[in-house]
Amino acid sequence: MTLGQLNPGSSDAGTPGGEDPRNLANSQAAGTIDSATVNLEASIEMREIEGLSLGRIVFRRFVRHRAAMASLILLVIVVVVAFSSEGIDAFGLKLRGWWMWNFAEVPPVIHGGAPTFSLIPFNIGIHPFGQDTVGHDMFAQVMRGTQQSLMIVFVAGIVSTVIGVALGATAGYFGGWIDAVLMRVTDIVIIVPLYLIAAIVGRGVGGAGSSILAIFLGVLLWTTLARLVRGEVLALREREFVEAAKVAGASDFRIVFRHILPNTVGVIVVSATLVMSATILTEAAISFLGFGVRSPDTSLGLIISNYQSAFATRPWLFWWPGLFIVIIALTINFIGDGLRDAFDPRQRRGLTRRARAERALAVAQGRPDPVGGTK
């Protein structure tokens, strides 16, 4: 029997459908190599994390996420500089910082208020970020604004996380009418415009202090986390270890907090970082509109609002607070991305990407392992 008889409707010799048998063989070989590569990477990862606790595994994966580690280092530097330079004045605690000016002081205006910072030749000067029209030192203003914005971010993140986890876990575990009521409340909060509520709340409590504003922002930003936690709990409550805990006589409270929530920590941590990055943008927006932090205190959004008219003549009054808002928002987002990859068991970061690729290719081709040893 000829090849034409095998495939009479095709002018190409080969397999049915006109496919060249050499191409088919090559694709099958490529699929075999890809499968071997995946299996090899999985075995390498398993060997490297063998005997480690979950916390240690998550830590190893997180520190190998370069963007997340760089963001964490940058965020720590911003926090340390902001709180050490301007000092602390909150909750009755007053500590003087190392910077020569306070954000409320009005030194004489020099050089028209232009920044004294320069790279070539390197010089910081006494007003590296410049001065406003009155004479306030902008470095002190920006550092105080960064303090307030960071405080609002972390307080709002904690409050929203507590509310979201509590409501989401309760709705997911008990179900029924409890789930229906809590999710309808969540839907109502979601459909109301966030900035409208934040502006109304900020108008009422902005003068009472940034800590009160932070708590109210946390009360408004829990909905996404509650939905995510509810979904995770719905899946986990049907697992065997939950049934075993019920048979052993464990209370609902113990089952939720000792058995279910520890298995949702990845979702909780990642969602909390996303809420925190959204909080600083929300605070900056409502402060820019005049509904957030009020004078004589300041925040990054309020600084931008106060000096928006000077953008054409004194752009440094606008650049520095905007830069710090972007830095804080991006670093928190990258840290959340690194935590998501670290908690995801499908992510393999036991070896560097190049090392995994070289080892897989070497083993597939039967060559000595370039990373170490012969497989």
Disulfide bonds with the S-S distance in Angstrom:
none
